[in-house]
Amino acid sequence: MQISIIYDSGYGHTAKQAQSVAEGVRRVEGTEVRLIPVSEGHIPWEVLEASDAIVFGSPTYSGSPSARFKQFCEDSTKAAWNQMKWRNKVAAGFTNSGAQNGDKLNSLISMALFAAQHGMLWVGLDLKPGNDTSRGSVHDLNRLGSWLGAMAQSNGDQGPDDTPIKSDLETAAYLGQRVAETVRRLQPT
Ligand SMILES: Cc1cc2nc3c(=O)[nH]c(=O)nc-3n(C[C@H](O)[C@H](O)[C@H](O)COP(=O)(O)O)c2cc1C
């Protein structure tokens, strides 16, 4: 199973989240994971084409995925969409932002729409929301209560070594594992 994670990160926080998604993928035996930052400029389109699943990640900037991530989306039109090269691949998404809410949902919706336009099969989170009762805490899995994809929040005055917090990174890892398990389930026996 080849799973690619293509993501943007201006200051390293979303990169940390991407690494956790990769960690989750590796929890499933027989997976090979490739982390691809869009900032490197050269997108290895052949790697994406050879992948069973592609996970999309971006910080939420101005209420949507970053401009660099959007550039990747637009470039994929010629590289993949024209010939529907990603049809029936598994897809999922994650985003990170400074505010607790920060309009992150809009970024995930953009990614899910993008995946749908490519004919991909979107996988969300099957987690109950965390931190939603009097006994809950920020240390709960899915503490930001998202279903469409994994969300993380990074304090604006802390670097990627300190934020996002462990529960957000664990939520990202959970998504990675779920993507890998879904690919496995879809493979012919
Ligand atoms: C141009 C810009 C726009 C931003 N817009 C938002 C936003 O809409 N909502 C939010 O909560 N945080 C916003 N932020 C904060 C970032 O999402 C936050 O700093 C995040 O951790 C950055 O991730 P990165 O280190 O991977 O780039 C913005 C930051 C920048 C630089």
PDBQT file of the ligand as one rigid body, heavy atoms in Angstrom, charges set to zero:
ROOT
HETATM    1  C1  LIG A 201      -1.733  34.597   6.050  1.00  0.00    +0.000 C 
HETATM    2  C2  LIG A 201      -2.267  33.925   7.276  1.00  0.00    +0.000 A 
HETATM    3  C3  LIG A 201      -3.623  33.764   7.413  1.00  0.00    +0.000 A 
HETATM    4  C4  LIG A 201      -4.139  33.112   8.530  1.00  0.00    +0.000 A 
HETATM    5  N1  LIG A 201      -5.486  32.931   8.626  1.00  0.00    +0.000 NA
HETATM    6  C5  LIG A 201      -5.990  32.247   9.675  1.00  0.00    +0.000 A 
HETATM    7  C6  LIG A 201      -7.380  31.955   9.753  1.00  0.00    +0.000 A 
HETATM    8  O1  LIG A 201      -8.176  32.254   8.872  1.00  0.00    +0.000 OA
HETATM    9  N2  LIG A 201      -7.829  31.322  10.866  1.00  0.00    +0.000 N 
HETATM   10  C7  LIG A 201      -7.000  30.975  11.896  1.00  0.00    +0.000 A 
HETATM   11  O2  LIG A 201      -7.462  30.451  12.886  1.00  0.00    +0.000 OA
HETATM   12  N3  LIG A 201      -5.665  31.189  11.815  1.00  0.00    +0.000 NA
HETATM   13  C8  LIG A 201      -5.143  31.795  10.738  1.00  0.00    +0.000 A 
HETATM   14  N4  LIG A 201      -3.785  31.985  10.633  1.00  0.00    +0.000 N 
HETATM   15  C9  LIG A 201      -2.905  31.360  11.633  1.00  0.00    +0.000 C 
HETATM   16  C10 LIG A 201      -2.322  30.048  11.111  1.00  0.00    +0.000 C 
HETATM   17  O3  LIG A 201      -3.342  29.173  10.685  1.00  0.00    +0.000 OA
HETATM   18  C11 LIG A 201      -1.503  29.365  12.204  1.00  0.00    +0.000 C 
HETATM   19  O4  LIG A 201      -0.426  30.206  12.563  1.00  0.00    +0.000 OA
HETATM   20  C12 LIG A 201      -0.992  28.012  11.807  1.00  0.00    +0.000 C 
HETATM   21  O5  LIG A 201      -0.456  27.354  12.938  1.00  0.00    +0.000 OA
HETATM   22  C13 LIG A 201       0.070  28.097  10.738  1.00  0.00    +0.000 C 
HETATM   23  O6  LIG A 201       0.459  26.804  10.365  1.00  0.00    +0.000 OA
HETATM   24  P1  LIG A 201       1.851  26.546   9.665  1.00  0.00    +0.000 P 
HETATM   25  O7  LIG A 201       2.929  26.763  10.719  1.00  0.00    +0.000 OA
HETATM   26  O8  LIG A 201       1.821  25.153   9.192  1.00  0.00    +0.000 OA
HETATM   27  O9  LIG A 201       1.967  27.547   8.551  1.00  0.00    +0.000 OA
HETATM   28  C14 LIG A 201      -3.254  32.639   9.540  1.00  0.00    +0.000 A 
HETATM   29  C15 LIG A 201      -1.878  32.814   9.393  1.00  0.00    +0.000 A 
HETATM   30  C16 LIG A 201      -1.376  33.443   8.273  1.00  0.00    +0.000 A 
HETATM   31  C17 LIG A 201       0.121  33.574   8.122  1.00  0.00    +0.000 C 
ENDROOT
TORSDOF 0
